[in-house]
Amino acid sequence: MQTFTSLSGSAAPLMAANVNTDVIIRIERLSDYERDALEPFAFEAWRFTEDGAEDPEFVLNQAQWRGAPILLAGPNFGCGSSREGAVWALNCIGVRAVIAPSFGGIFRNNCYQNGTLPVVLPEETVAAFAEIARAQPDAPFTVDLERCVVVPPNGAPVAFEIDGLRRQGLLKGLDDLGLTAERMPEIAAFQDRDREVRPWVWIDG
Amino acid sequence: MARTLFEKVWREHVIAEIGDGYELIHVDRNLLHDLSGAKALADLERRGLSVHSPDLNFAVPDHGISTAPGRTATSTEISARLAPPFAARSRAAGIRYWDVNDPEQGIVHVIGPELGLTLPGLVITCGDSHTSTHGALGAIAFGVGSTEVAHVLATQTIVQKRPGTLQVRFEGQAGDGVGPKDMILYLMGVIGAGGGDGYALEYGGSAVRALDIEGRLTICNMSIECGAKMGMVAPDDVTFDYLEGRRYAPRGAAFDAAIAHWRSLTSDPGAVFDREVVIDMADIAPQITWGTSPEHVLAVDDRVPDPAAAPDGKRAAWQEALAYMDLTPGTALQDVPVDHVFIGSCTNSRMSDLKAAARIVDGRKVAGGVTAWVVPGSQAVKAEAEAAGLDAVFRAAGFEWREPGCSQCVAANGETVAPGQRTVSTTNRNFEGRQGPRARTHLASPAMAAAAAVTGRITDVRTLEV
């Protein structure tokens, strides 16, 4: 998994609430294309008009935010389906950090499996960032996971909280499989005991 | 110390505390479907890992397969590509695999309970957000991403942060035309699409106790639509009666021992939830969604809302939703014509759902210009419905009677609602494009969907004589 330490770049304001993973990537794209080939399909219903042309109104089509590595988003970003492809699609258009008041729980876990940082900050802070981004679209934001701060252009660092386990995973580039590898003896011990305690759970053969 | 149902089940599964409130949790059942499950098996292979506990994993194709009569595993382009390697990898790993036309095949969240794979007190994962469904039997069941599925396959565990607890009590008696789908849709309107974020839900109250298992499955299914990964109902005699004799449920003395344990799986008197919501059943009329989020829901006798009256911060979302749905504020919802009706999905494709719809359809015809489908949730549901003559009722009215699968709920198999068309659907998501690009979805109960099919417009099921 790719590591996440710190990144600087433009921050695209996509501030609607409840942006769901179906909108981020249509499900059939995930069976038709590999995880690194989703660039044309991220937000496709919003990026393109019915005749297939780019919609100039959509924020990620605007020159200043095309390829922005940071997304500023509304509450409950990534709600809905569990599809991990939503994170892959964001990665394919260059997004590596999303700053929002809250996230869909499965989407957030999927971010941690793909070196992508979900930053939770209060709604008014994200809204203020969006204002700054619109006023100074070329000035970079910095998202620094070592210091756990977001630094807006010409502004003071704003601290964010992240669970230590998730922070370490991102800094070291370890997904959950990387974290659990050393626990196999404990898992075996649990299962041996559980076969005695809850025999009805175990289906043999 | 008084504990909640969720806390009791969770504690039984903790293998290790790994810091910051995260725990390594044993997974008792991992269910694989043809999209995320197939991907996870391929991912595992790529990583050079093997399946840790194949006996606790179960695989079935449902998302990508055709639901057309006469279908095979390779009838759709997607399933032709996904199903054969999914079957091969599952079988090679020693995982039980049900092929498309196996008598036990069906939507993964329908067959789990039906086969007795889903039991009280289990932890169940699947790479599908509607895994919350299985909580209806008193399990902790939640959707995970495909890398997390690979983690479960390789270790039979999952790394999770313990969620908070939210108790939802439905108190009182259901009014005319009001069923479990109306209850859960109404809750979405009350707490919103993010209202359950970070919580495990426990549904209770007299109206939930009064429900059969199928009704409880419908309610738990949509927990994720308010942001809660899991929702559960404490097991009781209704649960134990449902499970007795099912294929994978314990039998004889083992069943008795299990029940003795399962009876302890209730929230203790005095157990403290992080949040509580109480709903008076008298407030719930038959529900229908009007927008593009499950929280955009109203009583069917209401009118399309005016964004000017939207709560703070929601005006733009309401405007966009109405533009997408092509609806004008103030229009009576019942004046809205429909092109399509879909009865199916892991929310509402079980026998009780089909019976409720058939009761409305019986002796009537699908309105001119409306395409109406019934997609039973499993081969077992289909067979039972056919034995009861329900297929004949639907067919006589002009419905298509199809094969089990997810079909138009997620439209992954090419079975879409055409652009600009409007459907009343018994599914769980009215998101933009969910049922096909630019398709317009109104979520409702099976009876409400049936009512729309026979009148050709959104209809209050209470106005139709049965």
Interface residues (C-beta under 8 A of the other chain):
Chain A: A16 A17 N18 N20 D22 V23 R26 I27 E28 L30 S31 D32 A45 E50 P75 N76 C79 G80 S81 S82 R83 E84 V87 S102 F103 G104 G105 I106 N109 N110 Q113 N114 D163 G164 L165 R166 D175 D176 L177 L179 T180 R183 M184 E186 I187 F190 Q191 D194 R198 P199 W200 V201 W202 I203 D204 G205
Chain B: E12 I15 A16 I18 G19 D20 G21 Y22 L24 H26 D28 L35 S36 K39 R47 L49 H52 S53 D55 L56 H63 G64 I78 R81 L82 L119 G121 L122 G127 D128 S129 T131 F142 G143 V144 G145 S146 T147 E148 A150 H151 A154 T155 Q156 T157 I158 V159 K161 P163 A193 G194 D197 G198 I224 E225 G227 K229 Y248 P250 A254 F255 A257 A258 H261 S293 E295 G313 K314 A316 A317 E320 V410 A411 A412 G414 P419 R429 F431 E432 G433 R434 P437 R438
